[in-house]
Amino acid sequence: MYNLLKVLVIDGCFWPFIQPYNLKPDGRAAWKAIMMQAEGVHGIITRKWQAYAMVSTARYTGKGRMTYDQYADRHQRAHNELESLGEPVAETKKVSDFPA
């Protein structure tokens, strides 16, 4: 299992977390390290930060590359992510964050 994980993550951000298991391949420990990074406290904080950044950096002017549908989708995906992480956004805040 370790070798399968290694192939999938060697060029990505999870490689440093499973690299210690390279000398003695331990797929279970490597998987747990990935899960801890992705779903642990720091992973959750990072995912929340990314969702808030998706909302705050979205700009729709009608003239750029982003279509209105992409703009709305970006907001909805961010709000869905925040809700799944136990931090739902109030409807009034969603409206104020969505100037169109």
VEXDREN-2710 file (C-alpha; in Angstrom, 1 decimal):
% VEXDREN-2710
k/r/px/py/pz
1/MET/0.0/0.0/0.0
2/TYR/2.9/2.4/0.7
3/ASN/4.2/2.2/-2.8
4/LEU/0.7/3.0/-4.2
5/LEU/0.5/6.1/-1.9
6/LYS/4.0/7.1/-2.8
7/VAL/3.2/7.2/-6.5
8/LEU/0.2/9.3/-5.9
9/VAL/1.8/11.9/-3.6
10/ILE/5.5/12.0/-4.5
11/ASP/5.2/15.3/-6.4
12/GLY/2.6/16.8/-4.1
13/CYS/2.1/18.5/-0.8
14/PHE/1.6/15.2/1.1
15/TRP/5.0/13.7/0.2
16/PRO/6.8/15.2/3.2
17/PHE/4.3/13.6/5.5
18/ILE/4.9/10.1/4.3
19/GLN/8.5/10.4/3.4
20/PRO/9.6/9.2/6.9
21/TYR/8.0/5.8/6.0
22/ASN/10.1/5.4/2.9
23/LEU/12.9/3.4/4.6
24/LYS/10.5/0.9/6.1
25/PRO/7.4/1.1/3.9
26/ASP/4.4/1.2/6.2
27/GLY/1.3/1.9/4.2
28/ARG/-1.0/2.1/7.2
29/ALA/1.1/4.6/9.0
30/ALA/1.6/6.7/5.8
31/TRP/-2.2/6.7/5.2
32/LYS/-2.7/7.8/8.8
33/ALA/-0.2/10.6/8.4
34/ILE/-2.0/11.9/5.3
35/MET/-5.4/11.7/7.0
36/MET/-4.0/13.6/10.0
37/GLN/-2.7/16.3/7.8
38/ALA/-5.8/16.6/5.7
39/GLU/-8.5/16.1/8.4
40/GLY/-6.7/17.2/11.5
41/VAL/-7.0/20.6/13.2
42/HIS/-4.5/22.2/10.8
43/GLY/-6.2/20.7/7.7
44/ILE/-9.6/21.9/8.8
45/ILE/-8.2/25.4/9.5
46/THR/-6.6/25.4/6.0
47/ARG/-9.8/24.3/4.3
48/LYS/-11.8/27.0/6.1
49/TRP/-9.2/29.6/5.1
50/GLN/-9.4/28.5/1.5
51/ALA/-13.2/28.6/1.4
52/TYR/-13.2/32.1/2.8
53/ALA/-10.5/33.1/0.3
54/MET/-12.7/31.7/-2.6
55/VAL/-15.5/34.1/-1.5
56/SER/-13.3/37.1/-0.9
57/THR/-11.3/36.9/-4.1
58/ALA/-14.2/36.2/-6.4
59/ARG/-15.0/39.1/-8.7
60/TYR/-17.6/39.4/-11.4
61/THR/-17.6/42.4/-13.6
62/GLY/-19.3/41.0/-16.7
63/LYS/-16.1/41.7/-18.6
64/GLY/-13.5/39.3/-17.3
65/ARG/-12.9/35.6/-17.7
66/MET/-15.3/34.5/-15.0
67/THR/-18.9/34.0/-16.1
68/TYR/-21.8/34.7/-13.8
69/ASP/-22.4/31.0/-13.4
70/GLN/-18.8/30.4/-12.4
71/TYR/-19.0/33.3/-9.9
72/ALA/-22.2/31.9/-8.3
73/ASP/-20.7/28.3/-8.3
74/ARG/-17.6/29.5/-6.6
75/HIS/-19.6/31.1/-3.8
76/GLN/-21.9/28.0/-3.4
77/ARG/-18.9/25.6/-3.3
78/ALA/-17.2/27.8/-0.6
79/HIS/-20.4/27.9/1.5
80/ASN/-20.9/24.2/1.1
81/GLU/-17.3/23.5/2.3
82/LEU/-17.8/25.8/5.3
83/GLU/-21.0/24.1/6.3
84/SER/-19.4/20.7/6.0
85/LEU/-16.7/21.9/8.3
86/GLY/-19.2/23.0/10.9
87/GLU/-19.0/26.7/10.2
88/PRO/-22.1/27.6/8.2
89/VAL/-22.4/31.1/6.9
90/ALA/-25.5/33.1/7.8
91/GLU/-27.9/33.8/4.9
92/THR/-27.5/37.6/5.4
93/LYS/-23.7/37.3/5.2
94/LYS/-24.1/35.2/2.0
95/VAL/-26.2/38.0/0.4
96/SER/-23.7/40.8/1.4
97/ASP/-20.8/38.7/0.1
98/PHE/-22.5/38.2/-3.2
99/PRO/-22.6/41.6/-4.9
100/ALA/-23.5/41.2/-8.6
END
